């Protein structure tokens, strides 16, 4: 299995993330979406991970940054939006 760590950057457009995801998917490469160093409590990475069909989300070790992103994933799971995320 091939896997790629997709690290979202503030200079990237959402279009770029989706295009990168399509190329990876077409080449049978699974994505892991990762936060940036010094990440804030902004939970957009949860949405990017779902939108790019990432199989995992790297959101940090401890602190409010991680909790905010995990809470957003829980909220999204209530609407059946994250099916398949853990199927590696």
Secondary structure, 3 states (H helix, E strand, C coil): CEEEEEECCCCCCHHHHHHHHHHHHHCCEEEEEECCCCCCCCCHHHHHHHHCCCCEEECCCCCHHHHHHHHHHHHHHCCCCCCCCCCC
